Amino acid sequence: MGWAEARSRFTVLFEKLAIMVLKETNIGGAGKVLRISWDEAWNIMERAVRRGQRRKKRRTVKKMGVDEKSLGKGHNYLTLVYDLEGATVEHIADDRRKESLDGYFTLLSPSQRAGIEAIATDIWDPYLASIREFVPESGKKLVFDRYHLMTHLVKAVDSVRKEEHRELKREGSDVLTGTKYLWLYSRENLPGKKRGLFSVLRKKRLRTARAWALKESLRDLWGYRSLGWAMKHFKSWHAWAIRSRLKPIKEVARMFRKYLGNILTFLKHRITNAVSEGLNSTIQTIKKMACGFRNRDHFKIAIYFHCGGLDLHPVTHWKVG
């Protein structure tokens, strides 16, 4: 059994072991287990990713997700492209500009771009511009992700609550004190021990209760199979939202109406960025463990290592010459 690579300090067996250890812990922890330095452990991870990327053939991701990942405070983002069927991160780019996503599409041939069947993403104009430029018939393939859409509505409910809470406090009422998270829950996820209190709150004439009811009603949209019935439900919901006299809700309702066509493409493709959100949870764990990473390029390599679906291991035999 030879060396993992030319001029490598480690054998194939040791590097395979190191990769398995690195999959289970951070670089510092792996170094302690393997009795190697942080830099040596990092170099093994980096080599594994480069090796995996060389082996991975560029292919059409039929159902893809596009999302952003914040790197911390300020406008510091990465753009990530996901394979929703394979649950892997396919591409990472700096920022969340049009050019960030352009870089992925330009790696594909015209036939590969044409082979994309559906794309789940948030309503973010730079991403939409890139998709429309590079993906043929993008209007039929673009699906605005339901979880991102509901996030807009959840934020609107919270805005209504904040404003009403301030007004009630001025009047000497603390009825909304400590209730923030109750209004953010969906109906079925409300903790059992809070159901009694929430039932009482909903019976009060609160604007927040109306906002919550509107949020819950829209969730039914994604349960329809028929486009006609889904359209009928949205029109009814939209009319209710506009009449609600709740400014944050009305703003979201108008935005949803503007983009309704690519909200309802869900009924055809039935994809969401739920896979992306699951991978984002893994990426967040990597981020917390990555206190030793010196720059964003190291962070990208760690993401590819843990989430890229790459063939990371060295070949069994190394050939010289």
One Martini backbone bead per residue (centre of mass of N, CA, C, O) as a GRO file, in nm:
protein
  321
    1MET     BB    1   0.092   0.038   0.027
    2GLY     BB    2   0.093   0.362  -0.058
    3TRP     BB    3   0.081   0.671  -0.130
    4ALA     BB    4  -0.164   0.898  -0.171
    5GLU     BB    5   0.056   1.092  -0.302
    6ALA     BB    6   0.264   1.277  -0.441
    7ARG     BB    7   0.462   1.383  -0.183
    8SER     BB    8   0.340   1.240   0.047
    9ARG     BB    9   0.327   1.163   0.405
   10PHE     BB   10   0.086   0.965   0.340
   11THR     BB   11  -0.096   0.703   0.338
   12VAL     BB   12  -0.373   0.566   0.222
   13LEU     BB   13  -0.481   0.456   0.493
   14PHE     BB   14  -0.444   0.714   0.658
   15GLU     BB   15  -0.617   0.903   0.480
   16LYS     BB   16  -0.878   0.748   0.507
   17LEU     BB   17  -0.896   0.777   0.811
   18ALA     BB   18  -0.889   1.087   0.820
   19ILE     BB   19  -1.153   1.131   0.663
   20MET     BB   20  -1.337   0.989   0.866
   21VAL     BB   21  -1.268   1.177   1.104
   22LEU     BB   22  -1.341   1.453   0.961
   23LYS     BB   23  -1.649   1.377   0.936
   24GLU     BB   24  -1.683   1.379   1.277
   25THR     BB   25  -1.498   1.642   1.295
   26ASN     BB   26  -1.278   1.866   1.350
   27ILE     BB   27  -0.960   1.957   1.288
   28GLY     BB   28  -0.856   1.962   1.576
   29GLY     BB   29  -0.972   1.683   1.659
   30ALA     BB   30  -0.833   1.518   1.439
   31GLY     BB   31  -0.543   1.586   1.522
   32LYS     BB   32  -0.557   1.445   1.799
   33VAL     BB   33  -0.633   1.160   1.704
   34LEU     BB   34  -0.386   1.149   1.475
   35ARG     BB   35  -0.128   1.314   1.552
   36ILE     BB   36  -0.163   1.600   1.410
   37SER     BB   37  -0.172   1.882   1.261
   38TRP     BB   38  -0.374   2.121   1.150
   39ASP     BB   39  -0.239   2.147   0.867
   40GLU     BB   40  -0.244   1.846   0.799
   41ALA     BB   41  -0.548   1.807   0.818
   42TRP     BB   42  -0.623   2.024   0.612
   43ASN     BB   43  -0.465   1.903   0.369
   44ILE     BB   44  -0.637   1.651   0.350
   45MET     BB   45  -0.904   1.792   0.291
   46GLU     BB   46  -0.817   1.948   0.040
   47ARG     BB   47  -0.726   1.706  -0.130
   48ALA     BB   48  -0.997   1.559  -0.128
   49VAL     BB   49  -1.156   1.777  -0.278
   50ARG     BB   50  -0.983   1.800  -0.532
   51ARG     BB   51  -1.018   1.506  -0.607
   52GLY     BB   52  -1.328   1.505  -0.627
   53GLN     BB   53  -1.351   1.732  -0.844
   54ARG     BB   54  -1.194   1.583  -1.068
   55ARG     BB   55  -1.398   1.334  -1.079
   56LYS     BB   56  -1.632   1.517  -1.124
   57LYS     BB   57  -1.888   1.541  -1.337
   58ARG     BB   58  -2.046   1.738  -1.540
   59ARG     BB   59  -2.397   1.802  -1.482
   60THR     BB   60  -2.732   1.763  -1.470
   61VAL     BB   61  -2.956   1.936  -1.263
   62LYS     BB   62  -3.284   1.891  -1.256
   63LYS     BB   63  -3.312   1.962  -0.937
   64MET     BB   64  -3.275   2.288  -0.816
   65GLY     BB   65  -3.110   2.495  -0.575
   66VAL     BB   66  -3.122   2.839  -0.452
   67ASP     BB   67  -2.897   2.999  -0.217
   68GLU     BB   68  -2.812   3.161   0.082
   69LYS     BB   69  -2.518   3.250   0.293
   70SER     BB   70  -2.431   3.364   0.588
   71LEU     BB   71  -2.113   3.481   0.743
   72GLY     BB   72  -2.248   3.726   0.903
   73LYS     BB   73  -2.200   4.028   0.945
   74GLY     BB   74  -2.350   4.178   0.718
   75HIS     BB   75  -2.287   4.172   0.359
   76ASN     BB   76  -2.212   3.829   0.385
   77TYR     BB   77  -2.202   3.603   0.112
   78LEU     BB   78  -2.329   3.299  -0.024
   79THR     BB   79  -2.368   3.096  -0.309
   80LEU     BB   80  -2.594   2.813  -0.354
   81VAL     BB   81  -2.595   2.495  -0.520
   82TYR     BB   82  -2.844   2.239  -0.551
   83ASP     BB   83  -2.923   1.898  -0.520
   84LEU     BB   84  -3.238   1.782  -0.447
   85GLU     BB   85  -3.197   1.470  -0.499
   86GLY     BB   86  -2.888   1.435  -0.378
   87ALA     BB   87  -2.812   1.628  -0.143
   88THR     BB   88  -2.612   1.859  -0.274
   89VAL     BB   89  -2.332   2.057  -0.325
   90GLU     BB   90  -2.234   2.209  -0.641
   91HIS     BB   91  -2.206   2.529  -0.566
   92ILE     BB   92  -1.978   2.810  -0.491
   93ALA     BB   93  -2.023   3.165  -0.424
   94ASP     BB   94  -1.976   3.481  -0.407
   95ASP     BB   95  -2.219   3.622  -0.291
   96ARG     BB   96  -2.557   3.761  -0.444
   97ARG     BB   97  -2.518   3.783  -0.746
   98LYS     BB   98  -2.552   3.728  -1.066
   99GLU     BB   99  -2.254   3.628  -1.104
  100SER     BB  100  -2.271   3.396  -0.900
  101LEU     BB  101  -2.465   3.221  -1.092
  102ASP     BB  102  -2.331   3.240  -1.366
  103GLY     BB  103  -2.082   3.059  -1.295
  104TYR     BB  104  -2.246   2.796  -1.315
  105PHE     BB  105  -2.382   2.806  -1.600
  106THR     BB  106  -2.105   2.837  -1.765
  107LEU     BB  107  -2.023   2.528  -1.706
  108LEU     BB  108  -2.249   2.468  -1.897
  109SER     BB  109  -2.413   2.344  -2.139
  110PRO     BB  110  -2.683   2.400  -2.326
  111SER     BB  111  -2.802   2.111  -2.278
  112GLN     BB  112  -2.778   2.117  -1.968
  113ARG     BB  113  -2.958   2.364  -1.921
  114ALA     BB  114  -3.209   2.238  -2.067
  115GLY     BB  115  -3.224   1.989  -1.849
  116ILE     BB  116  -3.354   2.165  -1.658
  117GLU     BB  117  -3.662   2.138  -1.474
  118ALA     BB  118  -3.603   2.277  -1.179
  119ILE     BB  119  -3.624   2.584  -0.962
  120ALA     BB  120  -3.542   2.673  -0.636
  121THR     BB  121  -3.631   3.000  -0.498
  122ASP     BB  122  -3.605   3.311  -0.426
  123ILE     BB  123  -3.695   3.650  -0.424
  124TRP     BB  124  -3.416   3.738  -0.631
  125ASP     BB  125  -3.321   3.926  -0.885
  126PRO     BB  126  -3.032   3.823  -0.958
  127TYR     BB  127  -3.117   3.526  -0.989
  128LEU     BB  128  -3.343   3.566  -1.198
  129ALA     BB  129  -3.166   3.686  -1.421
  130SER     BB  130  -2.986   3.436  -1.459
  131ILE     BB  131  -3.202   3.225  -1.520
  132ARG     BB  132  -3.328   3.375  -1.769
  133GLU     BB  133  -3.062   3.370  -1.939
  134PHE     BB  134  -2.973   3.041  -1.915
  135VAL     BB  135  -3.272   2.915  -1.895
  136PRO     BB  136  -3.478   2.751  -2.068
  137GLU     BB  137  -3.793   2.811  -1.990
  138SER     BB  138  -3.797   2.941  -1.693
  139GLY     BB  139  -4.102   3.005  -1.635
  140LYS     BB  140  -4.164   2.681  -1.604
  141LYS     BB  141  -3.920   2.620  -1.371
  142LEU     BB  142  -3.982   2.831  -1.168
  143VAL     BB  143  -3.969   2.815  -0.798
  144PHE     BB  144  -4.106   2.950  -0.531
  145ASP     BB  145  -4.027   2.909  -0.219
  146ARG     BB  146  -4.230   2.839   0.045
  147TYR     BB  147  -4.040   2.907   0.287
  148HIS     BB  148  -3.970   3.191   0.196
  149LEU     BB  149  -4.255   3.298   0.173
  150MET     BB  150  -4.334   3.246   0.473
  151THR     BB  151  -4.121   3.434   0.589
  152HIS     BB  152  -4.251   3.694   0.496
  153LEU     BB  153  -4.515   3.646   0.662
  154VAL     BB  154  -4.395   3.614   0.943
  155LYS     BB  155  -4.272   3.900   0.952
  156ALA     BB  156  -4.544   4.045   0.927
  157VAL     BB  157  -4.668   3.939   1.186
  158ASP     BB  158  -4.446   4.060   1.371
  159SER     BB  159  -4.499   4.355   1.294
  160VAL     BB  160  -4.784   4.366   1.402
  161ARG     BB  161  -4.716   4.291   1.694
  162LYS     BB  162  -4.525   4.522   1.763
  163GLU     BB  163  -4.723   4.754   1.717
  164GLU     BB  164  -4.949   4.653   1.909
  165HIS     BB  165  -4.778   4.633   2.165
  166ARG     BB  166  -4.713   4.933   2.190
  167GLU     BB  167  -5.003   5.031   2.212
  168LEU     BB  168  -5.090   4.861   2.462
  169LYS     BB  169  -4.877   4.971   2.660
  170ARG     BB  170  -4.982   5.265   2.654
  171GLU     BB  171  -5.269   5.143   2.775
  172GLY     BB  172  -5.173   4.906   2.996
  173SER     BB  173  -5.122   4.647   2.817
  174ASP     BB  174  -4.985   4.285   2.836
  175VAL     BB  175  -5.106   4.063   2.634
  176LEU     BB  176  -4.829   4.041   2.435
  177THR     BB  177  -4.642   3.950   2.638
  178GLY     BB  178  -4.443   3.679   2.547
  179THR     BB  179  -4.579   3.601   2.231
  180LYS     BB  180  -4.403   3.588   1.978
  181TYR     BB  181  -4.373   3.266   1.914
  182LEU     BB  182  -4.670   3.188   1.886
  183TRP     BB  183  -4.713   3.341   1.596
  184LEU     BB  184  -4.488   3.158   1.440
  185TYR     BB  185  -4.647   2.925   1.454
  186SER     BB  186  -4.796   2.661   1.357
  187ARG     BB  187  -5.068   2.494   1.440
  188GLU     BB  188  -4.929   2.197   1.477
  189ASN     BB  189  -4.659   2.325   1.644
  190LEU     BB  190  -4.791   2.392   1.893
  191PRO     BB  191  -4.747   2.379   2.205
  192GLY     BB  192  -4.939   2.221   2.432
  193LYS     BB  193  -4.891   2.427   2.683
  194LYS     BB  194  -4.998   2.681   2.479
  195ARG     BB  195  -5.295   2.640   2.374
  196GLY     BB  196  -5.469   2.784   2.581
  197LEU     BB  197  -5.351   3.068   2.554
  198PHE     BB  198  -5.391   3.092   2.246
  199SER     BB  199  -5.699   3.067   2.246
  200VAL     BB  200  -5.748   3.328   2.403
  201LEU     BB  201  -5.602   3.524   2.211
  202ARG     BB  202  -5.774   3.464   1.951
  203LYS     BB  203  -6.050   3.585   2.088
  204LYS     BB  204  -5.931   3.839   2.057
  205ARG     BB  205  -5.916   4.176   1.923
  206LEU     BB  206  -5.655   4.111   1.725
  207ARG     BB  207  -5.440   4.181   1.476
  208THR     BB  208  -5.248   3.940   1.516
  209ALA     BB  209  -5.464   3.721   1.477
  210ARG     BB  210  -5.527   3.792   1.183
  211ALA     BB  211  -5.245   3.752   1.072
  212TRP     BB  212  -5.221   3.454   1.150
  213ALA     BB  213  -5.466   3.352   0.985
  214LEU     BB  214  -5.346   3.432   0.713
  215LYS     BB  215  -5.100   3.255   0.725
  216GLU     BB  216  -5.250   2.981   0.753
  217SER     BB  217  -5.419   2.999   0.492
  218LEU     BB  218  -5.187   2.998   0.281
  219ARG     BB  219  -5.074   2.708   0.335
  220ASP     BB  220  -5.300   2.561   0.160
  221LEU     BB  221  -5.198   2.610  -0.131
  222TRP     BB  222  -4.984   2.351  -0.133
  223GLY     BB  223  -5.229   2.124  -0.134
  224TYR     BB  224  -5.290   2.149  -0.418
  225ARG     BB  225  -5.355   2.007  -0.755
  226SER     BB  226  -5.524   2.237  -0.869
  227LEU     BB  227  -5.499   2.531  -1.029
  228GLY     BB  228  -5.784   2.643  -1.000
  229TRP     BB  229  -5.808   2.613  -0.687
  230ALA     BB  230  -5.558   2.774  -0.619
  231MET     BB  231  -5.651   3.040  -0.743
  232LYS     BB  232  -5.905   3.070  -0.572
  233HIS     BB  233  -5.761   3.081  -0.301
  234PHE     BB  234  -5.580   3.324  -0.354
  235LYS     BB  235  -5.795   3.535  -0.418
  236SER     BB  236  -5.931   3.516  -0.143
  237TRP     BB  237  -5.682   3.581   0.027
  238HIS     BB  238  -5.607   3.852  -0.102
  239ALA     BB  239  -5.867   4.002  -0.033
  240TRP     BB  240  -5.836   3.969   0.272
  241ALA     BB  241  -5.559   4.108   0.301
  242ILE     BB  242  -5.642   4.388   0.181
  243ARG     BB  243  -5.883   4.424   0.402
  244SER     BB  244  -5.718   4.410   0.686
  245ARG     BB  245  -5.535   4.669   0.758
  246LEU     BB  246  -5.241   4.531   0.717
  247LYS     BB  247  -4.962   4.643   0.594
  248PRO     BB  248  -4.758   4.401   0.591
  249ILE     BB  249  -4.960   4.205   0.455
  250LYS     BB  250  -5.021   4.369   0.198
  251GLU     BB  251  -4.734   4.371   0.086
  252VAL     BB  252  -4.709   4.064   0.051
  253ALA     BB  253  -4.960   4.018  -0.125
  254ARG     BB  254  -4.858   4.188  -0.366
  255MET     BB  255  -4.605   4.023  -0.420
  256PHE     BB  256  -4.746   3.751  -0.472
  257ARG     BB  257  -4.913   3.846  -0.712
  258LYS     BB  258  -4.674   3.919  -0.898
  259TYR     BB  259  -4.552   3.597  -0.850
  260LEU     BB  260  -4.768   3.370  -0.897
  261GLY     BB  261  -4.676   3.193  -1.131
  262ASN     BB  262  -4.403   3.095  -0.953
  263ILE     BB  263  -4.576   2.966  -0.725
  264LEU     BB  264  -4.764   2.760  -0.901
  265THR     BB  265  -4.533   2.570  -1.014
  266PHE     BB  266  -4.544   2.370  -0.779
  267LEU     BB  267  -4.777   2.187  -0.892
  268LYS     BB  268  -4.578   2.055  -1.101
  269HIS     BB  269  -4.292   2.007  -0.930
  270ARG     BB  270  -4.279   1.984  -0.618
  271ILE     BB  271  -4.063   2.193  -0.493
  272THR     BB  272  -3.807   2.259  -0.248
  273ASN     BB  273  -3.566   2.389   0.003
  274ALA     BB  274  -3.546   2.167   0.225
  275VAL     BB  275  -3.273   2.047   0.155
  276SER     BB  276  -3.117   2.309   0.186
  277GLU     BB  277  -3.189   2.349   0.486
  278GLY     BB  278  -3.048   2.092   0.581
  279LEU     BB  279  -2.767   2.174   0.477
  280ASN     BB  280  -2.753   2.442   0.633
  281SER     BB  281  -2.730   2.305   0.906
  282THR     BB  282  -2.458   2.174   0.848
  283ILE     BB  283  -2.311   2.440   0.778
  284GLN     BB  284  -2.351   2.568   1.056
  285THR     BB  285  -2.180   2.361   1.203
  286ILE     BB  286  -1.922   2.415   1.049
  287LYS     BB  287  -1.901   2.711   1.132
  288LYS     BB  288  -1.870   2.655   1.439
  289MET     BB  289  -1.610   2.460   1.390
  290ALA     BB  290  -1.438   2.700   1.211
  291CYS     BB  291  -1.226   2.867   1.393
  292GLY     BB  292  -0.960   2.788   1.208
  293PHE     BB  293  -1.050   2.945   0.976
  294ARG     BB  294  -0.913   3.206   0.767
  295ASN     BB  295  -1.125   3.171   0.523
  296ARG     BB  296  -1.368   3.128   0.281
  297ASP     BB  297  -1.220   2.902   0.125
  298HIS     BB  298  -1.216   2.704   0.361
  299PHE     BB  299  -1.522   2.691   0.394
  300LYS     BB  300  -1.585   2.574   0.118
  301ILE     BB  301  -1.424   2.313   0.150
  302ALA     BB  302  -1.588   2.208   0.391
  303ILE     BB  303  -1.854   2.189   0.239
  304TYR     BB  304  -1.763   1.992   0.019
  305PHE     BB  305  -1.673   1.768   0.212
  306HIS     BB  306  -1.969   1.733   0.360
  307CYS     BB  307  -2.180   1.820   0.084
  308GLY     BB  308  -2.066   1.727  -0.222
  309GLY     BB  309  -2.054   1.418  -0.301
  310LEU     BB  310  -1.760   1.313  -0.290
  311ASP     BB  311  -1.469   1.146  -0.397
  312LEU     BB  312  -1.213   1.145  -0.147
  313HIS     BB  313  -1.043   0.902  -0.191
  314PRO     BB  314  -0.776   0.741  -0.243
  315VAL     BB  315  -0.604   0.546  -0.422
  316THR     BB  316  -0.466   0.242  -0.381
  317HIS     BB  317  -0.266   0.315  -0.620
  318TRP     BB  318   0.052   0.459  -0.692
  319LYS     BB  319   0.175   0.615  -0.982
  320VAL     BB  320   0.483   0.651  -1.127
  321GLY     BB  321   0.507   0.857  -1.423
   0.00000   0.00000   0.00000
